[in-house]
Amino acid sequence: MSPAELDYRTLRARLERGELRVREVVEACLDMVERRKELNAFISVQAEAALRQAEIVEQRLRKGNAGRLAGMVLGVKDNIAIAGGRTTCGSRMLANYVSPYSATVIERILAEDAILLGKTNMDEFAMGSSNETSYFGPTRHPKDPERVPGGSSGGSAAAVAACQCTAALGSDTGGSVRQPAALCGVVGLKPTYGRVSRYGLVAFASSLDQIGPLARTVYDASLLTEVICGYDPRDSTSVNLEPPAILQKLEKGVRGLRIGLPREYFASGLQEEVREAILSAARSLETLGAHVTEVSLPHTEYAIATYYILATAEASSNLARYDGARYGYRSPRCSTLEDMYFRSRSEGFGPEVKRRIMLGTYVLSAGYYEAYYRKAQKVRTLIRRDFLEAFEKCDVLLTPTSPTTAFRIGEKLGDPLTMYLSDVYTVSVNLAGLPAVSIPFGRDSRGLPIGAQIIGPTFAEALVMQVAAALEQEGRTN
Amino acid sequence: MRATSPQPQLGASGKPERGEAMKYEAVIGLEVHVQLLTESKIFCGCSTSFGAAPNTHVCPVCLGLPGALPVLNRQAVEFAIRMGLAVGGRINPRAVFARKNYFYPDLPKGYQISQYEEPLVVGGRVEIEVDGRLRAIRLARIHLEEDAGRSVHAEEYVGANETLVDANRCGVPLIEVVSEPELATPREAALYLARLRQLVQYLGISSGNMEEGSLRCDANVSVRPAGSKKLGVKTELKNMNSIRSVERALEFEIRRQVAILQQGGRVEQETLLWDEKRGVAEPMRTKEMAHDYRYFPEPDLVPLVVDPAWIEEIRASLPELPLAKKRRFVQQYGLPEYDAELLTETRQLADYFETAAAFTPHTKKLSNWILGEVLRTLNERKISLERFPVPPQYLAELVNLVEDGEISASAGKKVFDEMVESGKRPEAIVREKGLAQISDLSQLEEVVERVLRAYPGEVERYRQGKDKLFTFFVGQVMRETSGKANPRIVNQLLKERLGVRRG
């Protein structure tokens, strides 16, 4: 087995025992990247820097003062800033943009001796559910190159699934960590809004964005979560709480836990095999001693509309800074100021980004604000309340992550509305600011992975991972 | 005024003069941006100091780099609350920042973080004195926001076909003070603005310097038939950089609007730019004003919830405000209203007076010295009071020397000039320069006798009724004593002597 394929717990044990060197792990990952170049999971790979870092970490391991992530080789979604390197957001607009500073999460993982392998491919500015909107070309599904890995953290999910790195960071605004995790068959967690600092995460929709880990095991994802969570005075929306203690809960099982199945998440549009898998997951949990009940989230049908109003409104403002004036793409063919704005933005942004900027601009415009933006804010409150009420009847919710398994490249790209419906089970979680994890559970008839989503109350990362660990165990024994 | 006159004539007050034609009145509201004197910017730790090399006080946050996030400066909030309390406004228990979206190269994020639906301060009033009558101008709101950068065109390092952006000012904290449309004349607008400037200087929250842009004023103005309750169509005036130019621009615009209405036309709602040199206001290009700012709550900042205890702490630390101080000066020091008004113009001047007043009972004389010699010296030397070399105590001592007859008034002026030069204590100067006044009765009697003996003819003519010669004798005594004779005693002695002989 290549060191690139090892889960971190095993990897760390071997590094500690001296059976493996950090350099070998990095080289194995680089080899995987090279061997499966066609996946296009990475936008940039920092081989030399990673190898240099490997030597430093090796020293620390030998001295016995290595950090919690020593030797963990990470892919980082290319909308998270790393000082001195390109942060492209999968866009022509920032194709050559070099950040002068690092995101808080980067500082945190480096402080624990993780190794940064490179920046992963993504839908342009995290807008998409298939990684097809990237300026750097689509990422391909590791199991079937004709299919999408999901998005927008599709590069991170594909890289982890293809063992090009031990784990990865993604960002989740409406499902962008969980949906590609589900489609690629890896674990992906979106922490509670405010748990992880957004400082250095290039904003798509500020009130929804949250950085989260992708990994091949619940343990690895939990460890990474513990490291990246925590209060950051540079992010005003960061919550002043101790990071969650997840690892110590993973073995606790689910006996006595109440699992809610929201009836609205099993309605039409759900691929039959996915439904079967999730219901089977529920039965497994029941077998393990959990109580499964049906609950209702009555405003679910408004979630997609609400999400696309609020997310695009914020995006239209967040992306205003890309105007060609100070950094990023500037059209070479402009003579006046207005011309510079017009051409730079027309040429620098792809069609999906433009579509969302226009949508967002529209819903914030004078005369439409009340009908769209304000109404959507009210519905957001109702959706949040749905969850609060559901959590009076159960401890966590179990749902599908995505209505379908990985779809074919090009299948939905021409039909934005169908594409947006890929997020139907994930966006509510962002609107409510809740933690949720997607965990592989079963496969469809083509052998494509199916993801089960476990949603918890705010700050209950440990609880959702505890349930995920139980399902992971079941999935393995089945 | 003739009814056919195309230019309505306005009185000094800005109101149309009486005439046969319809009379109009103006309705003016001001939006004043005040740059706050915090040490660092409103959403990052960069310095706010003025005049640094371009783009040296910048960081990822104020440059709006991808991924950077704002963090609110507590001192900026405190300053805004100070202002809110000083004008008697209500501090909103929950204020919400909002994004004001528009494109401009000196606006790095493509939006300005401001406040919109839920500002920090609601209501309040600013009192102005119009023709001796106190008038309270109500405020709509005061909100906190960030400043934009500066577009640089006219520096030697800027090429002919380029505009450069200096981002040092990006993120400097501002408050915007929005008045209700209650000002009736350009004069009132000027008084309001002067009062506002005085207030922010008293509070120590801004330099209030309009020329440097620390205080910026936009004006909304409309006119309507006198007595009408319905508001006319308003225009917005921008680009005035002194109180005087605000007044002039308003005078111009009111005249323009009245002329349009008198000719049966309609005023168009638009934004006009004031051209100070040419004395005209002209419409901005329509494209520049076709803004829909698409305000929405700033998701990167949590609502600002102000602890009531903190508000009380700030209230307790407020300085005495100008009007209260003025009233107290009249009562406590027996000053005329006029003196008190001028002395309380700035907190520094008022403090100077008050520190000096502790050392002299002659407070009105002290006021004369400050409003006369001190202000004249500051003007001539173009220095601020902080750099004035005479400590208040020394000035009070000088006033005492003159009022107690130790030195003459003219010697007092000499001593003052010397104090300005050397910063020495007045007694020392009097001693060194031998400026002490001769008040010794026997010594002066001797001089008076000598003078009268030396001019028997003049004495004779005086006694025959040539009263004007009295000053001649005074002058001679002064000459004999090199100007040091106490004039009060000299007068008294001369009257006695000349009178005695006459009798």
Interface residues (C-beta under 8 A of the other chain):
Chain A: N79 I80 A81 T87 C89 L94 Y97 S99 P100 Y101 A103 R198 Y199 G200 L201 V202 A203 A205 S206 S207 P233 R234 D235 S236 T237 A313 E314 S316 S317 L319 A320 R321 Y322 D323 A325 R326 Y327 L337 E338 Y341 T361 L364 S365 A366 Y369 Y373
Chain B: P60 L63 G64 L65 P66 G67 A68 L69 P70 V71 L72 R99 N101 F103 P105 P108 K109 G110 Y111 V165 K287 D292 R294 Y295 F296 P299 D300 L301 V302
